[in-house]
Amino acid sequence: MASSAGAGLRECVAGYDVVLGTIRGDGIKKSLHILKPKSSLVSLVGPPDAAFARTRGMNFIMKLVFMLISIKIIRKAKKRDVEYSFLFVHPDGHQLAEIGKLLDAGHIVPVIDKVFPFDQTTEALAYLEEGRAKGKVVVKVI
């Protein structure tokens, strides 16, 4: 009997319209399993795709390189009828304010697994390392 952290996640979390990928490694691939068909996976950590290269005005070689490094995740996404894209972010107070408005209005609803007080930061990191979190793990500073 095979088991994986991704399988546990699929049992608890499923049917989402969008995943914003922020964790390097297998997190992006695992996210595909909680998305419903016709949904989107937007990665902030890569791999960058050819569309990203086009929007940045990069030359043919860079478009080809990005296409090659993203082809595996794009194929996996297409098999699940999910759209993959890479989003390059930079610090922008205006964008953060807009995201804050979307959160306040309930248009974006983060999945929060557990909240730890600041003095339990070590425990929060250990919990994350276990790989069983079913959403974001928050360390409350105040």
DSSP file (Angstrom, degrees, kcal/mol; ACC not computed):
  #  RESIDUE AA STRUCTURE BP1 BP2  ACC     N-H-->O    O-->H-N    N-H-->O    O-->H-N    TCO  KAPPA ALPHA  PHI   PSI    X-CA   Y-CA   Z-CA
    1    1 A M              0   0    0      0, 0.0     2,-0.3     0, 0.0     0, 0.0   0.000 360.0 360.0 360.0 120.6    0.0    0.0    0.0
    2    2 A A        -     0   0    0      2,-0.0     2,-0.3     0, 0.0     0, 0.0  -0.614 360.0-175.4 -89.4 147.2    1.6    3.3   -1.1
    3    3 A S        +     0   0    0     -2,-0.3     2,-0.3     4,-0.0     3,-0.1  -0.988   6.1 171.0-139.7 148.6    1.1    6.5    0.8
    4    4 A S     >  -     0   0    0     -2,-0.3     4,-1.5     1,-0.1     3,-0.2  -0.984  45.0-114.2-152.0 160.9    2.2   10.1    0.2
    5    5 A A  H  > S+     0   0    0     -2,-0.3     4,-1.9     1,-0.2     5,-0.1   0.862 117.0  58.7 -63.1 -34.7    1.6   13.5    1.7
    6    6 A G  H  > S+     0   0    0      1,-0.2     4,-2.2     2,-0.2    -1,-0.2   0.866 101.3  54.3 -62.4 -37.5   -0.2   14.4   -1.5
    7    7 A A  H  > S+     0   0    0     -3,-0.2     4,-1.6     2,-0.2    -1,-0.2   0.920 107.8  49.5 -64.0 -43.7   -2.7   11.6   -1.0
    8    8 A G  H  X S+     0   0    0     -4,-1.5     4,-1.0     1,-0.2    -1,-0.2   0.889 110.1  51.3 -62.2 -39.4   -3.6   12.9    2.5
    9    9 A L  H >X S+     0   0    0     -4,-1.9     4,-2.9     1,-0.2     3,-0.7   0.918 107.0  53.1 -62.6 -44.6   -4.0   16.4    1.2
   10   10 A R  H 3< S+     0   0    0     -4,-2.2    -1,-0.2     1,-0.2    -2,-0.2   0.817 105.4  55.5 -62.7 -31.5   -6.4   15.2   -1.6
   11   11 A E  H 3< S+     0   0    0     -4,-1.6    -1,-0.2     1,-0.2    -2,-0.2   0.806 120.0  29.8 -70.5 -28.4   -8.6   13.4    1.1
   12   12 A C  H << S+     0   0    0     -4,-1.0     2,-0.4    -3,-0.7    -2,-0.2   0.749 123.2  39.5-103.7 -29.3   -9.0   16.6    3.0
   13   13 A V  S  < S+     0   0    0     -4,-2.9     2,-0.3    -5,-0.2    -1,-0.2  -0.986  70.1 132.4-130.8 124.2   -8.9   19.4    0.5
   14   14 A A        +     0   0    0     -2,-0.4    21,-0.2    -3,-0.1    20,-0.1  -0.986  40.0  52.0-161.5 164.6  -10.4   19.3   -3.0
   15   15 A G        +     0   0    0     -2,-0.3    20,-0.2     1,-0.2     2,-0.2   0.743  63.7 158.3  79.8  25.8  -12.5   21.2   -5.5
   16   16 A Y  E     -a   35   0A   0     18,-2.6    20,-2.5     1,-0.1    -1,-0.2  -0.515  38.4-150.4 -85.7 152.6  -10.7   24.5   -5.6
   17   17 A D  E    S+     0   0A   0      1,-0.3    23,-2.6    18,-0.2     2,-0.3   0.801  80.3  16.2 -85.9 -34.6  -10.9   27.0   -8.5
   18   18 A V  E     -a   40   0A   0     21,-0.2     2,-0.4    23,-0.0    -1,-0.3  -0.999  56.1-165.5-144.7 139.8   -7.4   28.5   -8.0
   19   19 A V  E     -a   41   0A   0     21,-1.9    23,-2.8    -2,-0.3     2,-0.8  -0.999  11.3-153.8-123.0 130.8   -4.2   27.6   -6.2
   20   20 A L  E     -a   42   0A   0     -2,-0.4     2,-0.5    21,-0.2    23,-0.2  -0.896  20.6-145.9-101.2 104.6   -1.5   30.2   -5.7
   21   21 A G  E     +a   43   0A   0     21,-3.0    23,-3.1    -2,-0.8    24,-0.5  -0.592  36.6 153.5 -80.1 121.7    1.7   28.2   -5.5
   22   22 A T        +     0   0    0     -2,-0.5     2,-0.5    21,-0.2    -1,-0.1   0.336  48.4  84.4-126.4   2.7    4.3   29.7   -3.1
   23   23 A I        -     0   0    0      2,-0.1     5,-0.4     3,-0.0    22,-0.1  -0.939  69.9-134.3-116.8 126.3    6.2   26.6   -2.0
   24   24 A R        +     0   0    0     -2,-0.5     3,-0.5     3,-0.1     2,-0.3  -0.230  69.2  30.6 -68.9 162.9    9.1   25.2   -4.0
   25   25 A G  S >  S-     0   0    0      1,-0.2     3,-0.8     2,-0.1     4,-0.4  -0.676 124.2 -10.7  94.0-143.1    9.4   21.5   -4.7
   26   26 A D  T 3> S+     0   0    0     -2,-0.3     4,-2.8     1,-0.2     5,-0.3   0.535 107.9  93.7 -74.8  -6.5    6.6   19.0   -5.0
   27   27 A G  H 3> S+     0   0    0     -3,-0.5     4,-1.7     1,-0.2    -1,-0.2   0.863  83.9  50.7 -56.4 -39.0    4.0   21.6   -3.8
   28   28 A I  H <> S+     0   0    0     -3,-0.8     4,-0.9    -5,-0.4    -1,-0.2   0.946 112.7  44.8 -65.9 -48.4    3.1   22.7   -7.3
   29   29 A K  H >4 S+     0   0    0     -4,-0.4     3,-0.8     1,-0.2     4,-0.5   0.907 113.1  51.3 -62.9 -41.5    2.5   19.2   -8.6
   30   30 A K  H >< S+     0   0    0     -4,-2.8     3,-1.3     1,-0.2     4,-0.3   0.840 100.5  64.3 -64.8 -32.4    0.5   18.2   -5.5
   31   31 A S  H >X S+     0   0    0     -4,-1.7     3,-1.5    -5,-0.3     4,-0.5   0.806  88.4  69.0 -61.9 -29.2   -1.6   21.3   -5.9
   32   32 A L  G X< S+     0   0    0     -4,-0.9     3,-0.7    -3,-0.8    -1,-0.3   0.815  92.9  59.5 -58.5 -29.9   -2.9   19.9   -9.2
   33   33 A H  G <4 S+     0   0    0     -3,-1.3    -1,-0.3    -4,-0.5   -18,-0.2   0.606 102.9  49.6 -79.5 -11.9   -4.8   17.2   -7.3
   34   34 A I  G <4 S+     0   0    0     -3,-1.5   -18,-2.6    -4,-0.3     2,-0.3   0.463  93.4  93.5-103.7  -1.8   -6.9   19.6   -5.3
   35   35 A L  E <<  -a   16   0A   0     -3,-0.7   -18,-0.2    -4,-0.5     3,-0.1  -0.676  70.0-133.6 -91.8 143.7   -8.0   21.7   -8.3
   36   36 A K  E >   -     0   0A   0    -20,-2.5     3,-0.8    -2,-0.3    -2,-0.1  -0.527  43.3 -76.2 -86.4 162.4  -11.3   21.0  -10.1
   37   37 A P  E 3  S+     0   0A   0      0, 0.0    45,-0.2     0, 0.0    44,-0.2  -0.207 118.3  27.1 -56.3 149.0  -11.3   20.9  -13.9
   38   38 A K  E 3  S+     0   0A   0     43,-3.1    44,-0.2     1,-0.2     2,-0.1   0.736  98.8 122.4  68.9  25.8  -11.2   24.2  -15.7
   39   39 A S  E <   - b   0  82A   0     -3,-0.8    44,-2.6    42,-0.6     2,-0.4  -0.407  56.5-113.8-107.4-174.0   -9.3   25.8  -12.8
   40   40 A S  E     -ab  18  83A   0    -23,-2.6   -21,-1.9    42,-0.2     2,-0.5  -0.961  11.8-162.4-131.5 142.0   -6.0   27.6  -12.5
   41   41 A L  E     -ab  19  84A   0     42,-3.1    44,-2.1    -2,-0.4     2,-0.6  -0.981  15.7-173.0-117.7 114.5   -2.6   26.9  -10.9
   42   42 A V  E     -ab  20  85A   0    -23,-2.8   -21,-3.0    -2,-0.5     2,-0.5  -0.946   8.0-158.1-111.9 120.5   -0.6   30.1  -10.6
   43   43 A S  E     -ab  21  86A   0     42,-2.8    44,-2.8    -2,-0.6   -21,-0.2  -0.841  21.3-177.3-105.1 132.3    3.0   29.7   -9.4
   44   44 A L  S    S+     0   0    0    -23,-3.1    45,-0.3    -2,-0.5   -22,-0.2   0.503  89.0  48.3 -94.6  -8.3    5.1   32.4   -7.8
   45   45 A V  S    S+     0   0    0    -24,-0.5    -1,-0.1     1,-0.3   -23,-0.1   0.437 101.7 175.5-115.1  -2.6    8.1   30.1   -7.5
   46   46 A G  S    S-     0   0    0      1,-0.3    -1,-0.3   -25,-0.2    -2,-0.1  -0.326  71.5-131.5 104.3 175.2    8.3   28.5  -11.0
   47   47 A P        -     0   0    0      0, 0.0    -1,-0.3     0, 0.0    -4,-0.1   0.400  56.7-136.5 -80.2 146.9    9.0   27.1  -13.3
   48   48 A P        -     0   0    0      0, 0.0     2,-0.2     0, 0.0    21,-0.1  -0.376  21.9-145.6 -65.2 149.3    8.6   30.1  -15.5
   49   49 A D     >  -     0   0    0     37,-0.1     4,-1.6    20,-0.1     3,-0.4  -0.595  26.9 -98.8-113.3 175.3    6.8   29.4  -18.8
   50   50 A A  H  > S+     0   0    0      1,-0.2     4,-2.5    16,-0.2     5,-0.2   0.846 120.4  60.4 -63.3 -34.7    7.0   30.7  -22.3
   51   51 A A  H  > S+     0   0    0      1,-0.2     4,-2.4     2,-0.2    -1,-0.2   0.891 103.3  51.6 -60.4 -38.8    4.0   33.0  -21.8
   52   52 A F  H  > S+     0   0    0     -3,-0.4     4,-1.5     2,-0.2    -1,-0.2   0.927 109.0  50.1 -62.0 -44.7    6.0   34.7  -19.0
   53   53 A A  H  <>S+     0   0    0     -4,-1.6     5,-2.7     1,-0.2     4,-0.2   0.900 110.4  50.8 -61.5 -40.7    8.9   35.2  -21.4
   54   54 A R  H ><5S+     0   0    0     -4,-2.5     3,-1.6     1,-0.2    -1,-0.2   0.933 108.6  50.3 -62.6 -46.1    6.6   36.7  -24.1
   55   55 A T  H 3<5S+     0   0    0     -4,-2.4    -1,-0.2     1,-0.3    -2,-0.2   0.778 110.8  50.4 -66.1 -24.4    5.1   39.2  -21.6
   56   56 A R  T 3<5S-     0   0    0     -4,-1.5    -1,-0.3    -5,-0.2    -2,-0.2   0.410 114.5-117.7 -91.7   1.4    8.6   40.3  -20.6
   57   57 A G  T < 5 +     0   0    0     -3,-1.6    -3,-0.2    -4,-0.2    -2,-0.1   0.803  54.1 167.0  70.2  29.1    9.7   40.7  -24.2
   58   58 A M      < -     0   0    0     -5,-2.7    -1,-0.2    -6,-0.2    -2,-0.0  -0.356  36.6-100.6 -77.4 158.6   12.4   38.1  -24.0
   59   59 A N     >  -     0   0    0      1,-0.1     4,-2.1    -2,-0.1     3,-0.2  -0.133  37.7 -94.5 -74.1 172.9   14.1   36.7  -27.1
   60   60 A F  H  > S+     0   0    0      1,-0.2     4,-2.5     2,-0.2     5,-0.2   0.862 122.4  55.4 -56.9 -41.3   13.3   33.4  -28.8
   61   61 A I  H  > S+     0   0    0      1,-0.2     4,-2.6     2,-0.2    -1,-0.2   0.922 109.3  46.2 -61.6 -44.9   16.1   31.5  -27.0
   62   62 A M  H  > S+     0   0    0      2,-0.2     4,-2.7     1,-0.2     5,-0.2   0.887 111.3  52.3 -66.9 -37.7   14.7   32.5  -23.6
   63   63 A K  H  X S+     0   0    0     -4,-2.1     4,-2.2     2,-0.2    -1,-0.2   0.923 111.8  47.1 -61.4 -42.7   11.1   31.6  -24.7
   64   64 A L  H  X S+     0   0    0     -4,-2.5     4,-2.5     2,-0.2    -2,-0.2   0.921 111.6  50.1 -64.4 -45.4   12.4   28.2  -25.7
   65   65 A V  H  X S+     0   0    0     -4,-2.6     4,-2.3     1,-0.2    -2,-0.2   0.937 112.8  46.1 -59.8 -47.7   14.3   27.7  -22.5
   66   66 A F  H  X S+     0   0    0     -4,-2.7     4,-1.3     1,-0.2   -16,-0.2   0.872 110.9  53.2 -65.6 -36.0   11.3   28.6  -20.4
   67   67 A M  H  X S+     0   0    0     -4,-2.2     4,-1.0   -18,-0.2     3,-0.2   0.927 110.5  47.8 -62.2 -43.3    9.1   26.4  -22.5
   68   68 A L  H  < S+     0   0    0     -4,-2.5     4,-0.4     1,-0.2     3,-0.3   0.884 111.9  47.8 -67.0 -38.9   11.4   23.5  -21.9
   69   69 A I  H  < S+     0   0    0     -4,-2.3    -1,-0.2     1,-0.2     4,-0.2   0.708 119.0  40.1 -78.1 -16.5   11.7   23.9  -18.2
   70   70 A S  H  X S+     0   0    0     -4,-1.3     4,-2.3    -3,-0.2     5,-0.2   0.487  86.6  95.1-105.4  -3.7    8.0   24.2  -17.7
   71   71 A I  H  X S+     0   0    0     -4,-1.0     4,-2.4    -3,-0.3     5,-0.2   0.849  81.7  54.7 -60.3 -36.2    6.8   21.6  -20.2
   72   72 A K  H  > S+     0   0    0     -4,-0.4     4,-2.1     2,-0.2    -1,-0.2   0.943 112.3  40.9 -64.5 -48.2    6.5   18.8  -17.5
   73   73 A I  H  > S+     0   0    0     -4,-0.2     4,-2.4     1,-0.2    -1,-0.2   0.866 114.0  54.1 -70.1 -34.4    4.2   20.8  -15.2
   74   74 A I  H  X S+     0   0    0     -4,-2.3     4,-2.6     2,-0.2    -1,-0.2   0.912 109.2  48.3 -65.2 -41.7    2.2   22.1  -18.1
   75   75 A R  H  X S+     0   0    0     -4,-2.4     4,-2.1    -5,-0.2    -2,-0.2   0.922 111.9  48.8 -63.3 -43.7    1.6   18.6  -19.4
   76   76 A K  H  X S+     0   0    0     -4,-2.1     4,-0.9     1,-0.2    -2,-0.2   0.900 112.1  49.7 -63.0 -39.7    0.5   17.4  -16.0
   77   77 A A  H ><>S+     0   0    0     -4,-2.4     5,-2.6     1,-0.2     3,-0.8   0.929 108.9  51.3 -64.9 -45.0   -1.8   20.4  -15.6
   78   78 A K  H ><5S+     0   0    0     -4,-2.6     3,-1.6     1,-0.3    -1,-0.2   0.874 103.4  59.1 -61.7 -36.9   -3.4   19.8  -19.0
   79   79 A K  H 3<5S+     0   0    0     -4,-2.1    -1,-0.3     1,-0.3    -2,-0.2   0.814 111.3  41.8 -60.5 -28.9   -4.1   16.1  -18.1
   80   80 A R  T <<5S-     0   0    0     -4,-0.9    -1,-0.3    -3,-0.8    -2,-0.2   0.293 118.4-113.2 -99.8   8.3   -6.2   17.4  -15.2
   81   81 A D  T < 5S+     0   0    0     -3,-1.6   -43,-3.1     1,-0.2   -42,-0.6   0.905  72.5 138.2  59.5  44.6   -7.8   20.1  -17.4
   82   82 A V  E   < -b   39   0A   0     -5,-2.6     2,-0.5   -44,-0.2    -1,-0.2  -0.936  53.1-129.0-121.1 142.4   -6.0   22.8  -15.3
   83   83 A E  E     -b   40   0A   0    -44,-2.6   -42,-3.1    -2,-0.4     2,-0.4  -0.808  22.9-158.3 -92.4 126.0   -4.3   26.0  -16.6
   84   84 A Y  E     +b   41   0A   0     -2,-0.5     2,-0.3   -44,-0.2   -42,-0.2  -0.860  18.3 163.1-104.3 138.5   -0.8   26.6  -15.4
   85   85 A S  E     -b   42   0A   0    -44,-2.1   -42,-2.8    -2,-0.4     2,-0.4  -0.992  30.1-133.5-149.7 154.7    0.9   29.9  -15.4
   86   86 A F  E     -b   43   0A   0     -2,-0.3     2,-0.5   -44,-0.2   -42,-0.2  -0.890  17.9-162.3-106.5 136.2    3.9   31.6  -13.7
   87   87 A L        -     0   0    0    -44,-2.8     2,-0.6    -2,-0.4   -41,-0.1  -0.972   8.1-150.1-123.6 119.4    3.6   35.0  -12.1
   88   88 A F        -     0   0    0     -2,-0.5     2,-0.3   -43,-0.1   -43,-0.1  -0.770  21.7-165.1 -86.5 122.1    6.6   37.1  -11.4
   89   89 A V        -     0   0    0     -2,-0.6    -2,-0.0   -45,-0.3   -45,-0.0  -0.814  13.0-179.2-111.2 150.5    5.9   39.3   -8.4
   90   90 A H        -     0   0    0     -2,-0.3     2,-0.1     2,-0.0    -2,-0.0  -0.964  47.2 -77.6-139.1 155.9    7.8   42.2   -7.0
   91   91 A P        +     0   0    0      0, 0.0     2,-0.3     0, 0.0     0, 0.0  -0.345  59.0 161.9 -58.3 124.4    7.1   44.4   -4.0
   92   92 A D     >  -     0   0    0     -2,-0.1     4,-2.3     1,-0.1     5,-0.2  -0.844  29.6-162.0-150.8 106.4    4.2   46.7   -4.8
   93   93 A G  H  > S+     0   0    0     -2,-0.3     4,-2.2     1,-0.2     5,-0.1   0.848  93.2  54.9 -58.9 -37.4    2.2   48.4   -2.1
   94   94 A H  H  > S+     0   0    0      2,-0.2     4,-2.1     1,-0.2    -1,-0.2   0.931 109.0  47.1 -63.7 -45.6   -0.7   49.1   -4.5
   95   95 A Q  H  > S+     0   0    0      1,-0.2     4,-2.5     2,-0.2    -2,-0.2   0.918 111.6  51.1 -62.1 -42.8   -1.1   45.5   -5.4
   96   96 A L  H  X S+     0   0    0     -4,-2.3     4,-2.4     1,-0.2    -1,-0.2   0.882 108.7  51.8 -62.3 -37.6   -0.9   44.4   -1.8
   97   97 A A  H  X S+     0   0    0     -4,-2.2     4,-1.9     2,-0.2    -1,-0.2   0.898 110.0  49.3 -64.9 -39.8   -3.7   47.0   -0.9
   98   98 A E  H  X S+     0   0    0     -4,-2.1     4,-2.1     2,-0.2    -2,-0.2   0.903 110.6  49.8 -65.8 -41.3   -5.9   45.5   -3.7
   99   99 A I  H  X S+     0   0    0     -4,-2.5     4,-2.4     1,-0.2    -2,-0.2   0.908 108.2  54.3 -63.0 -40.8   -5.3   42.0   -2.4
  100  100 A G  H  X S+     0   0    0     -4,-2.4     4,-2.7     1,-0.2    -2,-0.2   0.895 107.1  50.5 -58.6 -41.3   -6.2   43.2    1.0
  101  101 A K  H  X S+     0   0    0     -4,-1.9     4,-2.2     2,-0.2     6,-0.2   0.901 109.5  50.7 -63.4 -41.4   -9.5   44.5   -0.3
  102  102 A L  H  <>S+     0   0    0     -4,-2.1     5,-2.0     2,-0.2     6,-1.3   0.893 112.2  47.4 -63.6 -39.3  -10.2   41.2   -2.0
  103  103 A L  H ><5S+     0   0    0     -4,-2.4     3,-1.2     4,-0.2    -2,-0.2   0.940 111.8  49.4 -64.9 -47.4   -9.5   39.4    1.3
  104  104 A D  H 3<5S+     0   0    0     -4,-2.7    -2,-0.2     1,-0.3    -1,-0.2   0.859 110.9  50.3 -60.7 -36.0  -11.7   41.8    3.3
  105  105 A A  T 3<5S-     0   0    0     -4,-2.2    -1,-0.3    -5,-0.2    -2,-0.2   0.551 114.2-117.4 -80.7  -7.2  -14.6   41.4    0.8
  106  106 A G  T < 5S+     0   0    0     -3,-1.2    -3,-0.2    -4,-0.5    -2,-0.1   0.616  81.7 121.5  82.0  11.7  -14.3   37.6    1.0
  107  107 A H  S   <S+     0   0    0     -5,-2.0     2,-0.5    -6,-0.2    -4,-0.2   0.786  77.9  42.1 -76.8 -27.4  -13.4   37.2   -2.7
  108  108 A I  S    S-     0   0    0     -6,-1.3    -2,-0.3    -9,-0.1    -1,-0.2  -0.986  73.6-174.6-117.7 124.5  -10.2   35.4   -1.6
  109  109 A V        -     0   0    0     -2,-0.5     2,-0.1    -3,-0.1    -6,-0.0  -0.909  12.6-150.8-122.9 103.6  -10.5   33.0    1.2
  110  110 A P        -     0   0    0      0, 0.0     2,-0.8     0, 0.0    -2,-0.0  -0.437  16.2-126.2 -71.8 146.9   -7.3   31.5    2.5
  111  111 A V        -     0   0    0     -2,-0.1    25,-3.9     0, 0.0     2,-0.6  -0.849  27.6-166.0 -93.3 113.0   -7.3   28.0    4.0
  112  112 A I  E     -c  136   0B   0     -2,-0.8    25,-0.2    23,-0.3     3,-0.1  -0.896  13.4-179.2-106.6 120.2   -5.7   28.3    7.4
  113  113 A D  E     -     0   0B   0     23,-2.4     2,-0.3    -2,-0.6    24,-0.2   0.927  66.0  -8.3 -81.2 -49.4   -4.8   25.0    9.0
  114  114 A K  E     -c  137   0B   0     22,-1.2    24,-2.6     2,-0.0     2,-0.5  -0.998  53.4-145.3-155.3 145.1   -3.4   26.2   12.3
  115  115 A V  E     -c  138   0B   0     -2,-0.3    24,-0.2    22,-0.2    22,-0.0  -0.966  17.6-169.1-116.4 129.0   -2.4   29.4   14.1
  116  116 A F  E     -c  139   0B   0     22,-3.2    24,-3.2    -2,-0.5     2,-0.1  -0.916  24.5-117.3-114.5 141.8    0.6   29.5   16.5
  117  117 A P  E >   -c  140   0B   0      0, 0.0     3,-2.5     0, 0.0     7,-0.2  -0.413  37.0-104.9 -69.6 157.1    1.5   32.3   18.9
  118  118 A F  G >  S+     0   0    0     22,-1.5     3,-1.5     1,-0.3     4,-0.2   0.836 119.5  60.8 -54.4 -37.5    4.9   33.9   18.2
  119  119 A D  G 3  S+     0   0    0      1,-0.3    -1,-0.3     2,-0.1     3,-0.2   0.539 101.8  55.5 -72.3  -2.7    6.6   32.2   21.1
  120  120 A Q  G <>  +     0   0    0     -3,-2.5     4,-2.2     1,-0.1    -1,-0.3  -0.030  67.4 122.1-113.5  28.8    5.7   28.8   19.5
  121  121 A T  H <> S+     0   0    0     -3,-1.5     4,-2.4     1,-0.2     5,-0.2   0.881  72.8  54.8 -58.3 -39.7    7.4   29.6   16.1
  122  122 A T  H  > S+     0   0    0      1,-0.2     4,-2.1     2,-0.2    -1,-0.2   0.908 108.6  47.9 -61.2 -42.1    9.7   26.5   16.5
  123  123 A E  H  > S+     0   0    0      2,-0.2     4,-2.4     1,-0.2    -1,-0.2   0.876 109.5  53.8 -65.9 -37.3    6.6   24.3   17.0
  124  124 A A  H  X S+     0   0    0     -4,-2.2     4,-2.3     2,-0.2    -2,-0.2   0.918 109.5  47.4 -63.0 -43.7    5.0   25.9   13.9
  125  125 A L  H  X S+     0   0    0     -4,-2.4     4,-2.3     2,-0.2    -2,-0.2   0.893 111.5  50.7 -65.2 -39.2    8.0   25.1   11.8
  126  126 A A  H  X S+     0   0    0     -4,-2.1     4,-1.2     2,-0.2    -2,-0.2   0.904 109.5  51.4 -64.2 -40.3    8.1   21.5   13.1
  127  127 A Y  H  X>S+     0   0    0     -4,-2.4     5,-0.7     1,-0.2     4,-0.5   0.917 110.4  48.6 -62.3 -44.1    4.4   21.2   12.2
  128  128 A L  H ><5S+     0   0    0     -4,-2.3     3,-1.5     1,-0.2     5,-0.2   0.904 106.3  57.2 -60.6 -42.0    5.1   22.4    8.7
  129  129 A E  H 3<5S+     0   0    0     -4,-2.3    -1,-0.2     1,-0.3    -2,-0.2   0.775  93.6  67.6 -63.9 -26.6    8.0   20.0    8.3
  130  130 A E  H 3<5S-     0   0    0     -4,-1.2    -1,-0.3    -3,-0.4    -2,-0.2   0.768  99.1-138.8 -64.4 -24.3    5.6   17.1    9.1
  131  131 A G  T <<5S+     0   0    0     -3,-1.5    -3,-0.1    -4,-0.5    -2,-0.1   0.679  72.2 108.7  77.6  18.0    3.9   17.8    5.7
  132  132 A R      < +     0   0    0     -5,-0.7    -4,-0.1  -124,-0.0    -3,-0.1   0.382  37.0 126.5-108.5   3.8    0.4   17.3    7.0
  133  133 A A        -     0   0    0     -6,-0.3     4,-0.1    -5,-0.2     3,-0.0  -0.381  45.6-158.3 -63.8 138.7   -0.9   20.9    7.1
  134  134 A K  S    S-     0   0    0      2,-0.1     2,-0.3    -2,-0.1    -1,-0.1   0.023  72.5 -10.7-106.6  24.4   -4.1   21.2    5.1
  135  135 A G  S    S-     0   0    0   -122,-0.0   -23,-0.3   -21,-0.0     2,-0.2  -0.951 107.5 -24.0 172.2-161.1   -3.7   25.0    4.5
  136  136 A K  E     -c  112   0B   0    -25,-3.9   -23,-2.4    -2,-0.3   -22,-1.2  -0.465  48.7-142.2 -75.9 144.7   -1.6   27.8    5.7
  137  137 A V  E     -c  114   0B   0    -24,-0.2     2,-0.4   -25,-0.2   -22,-0.2  -0.948  22.7-157.8-106.8 123.8    0.2   27.7    9.0
  138  138 A V  E     -c  115   0B   0    -24,-2.6   -22,-3.2    -2,-0.6     2,-0.6  -0.841  15.1-156.3-110.3 136.6    0.2   31.2   10.6
  139  139 A V  E     -c  116   0B   0     -2,-0.4     2,-0.6   -24,-0.2   -21,-0.1  -0.960  20.7-144.6-107.8 115.4    2.5   32.6   13.3
  140  140 A K  E     -c  117   0B   0    -24,-3.2   -22,-1.5    -2,-0.6   -19,-0.1  -0.708  15.0-172.3 -86.5 118.9    0.7   35.4   15.1
  141  141 A V              0   0    0     -2,-0.6    -1,-0.2     1,-0.2   -22,-0.0   0.844 360.0 360.0 -81.1 -35.6    3.1   38.2   16.0
  142  142 A I              0   0    0    -24,-0.0    -1,-0.2   -25,-0.0    -2,-0.1   0.436 360.0 360.0 -97.2 360.0    0.7   40.2   18.1
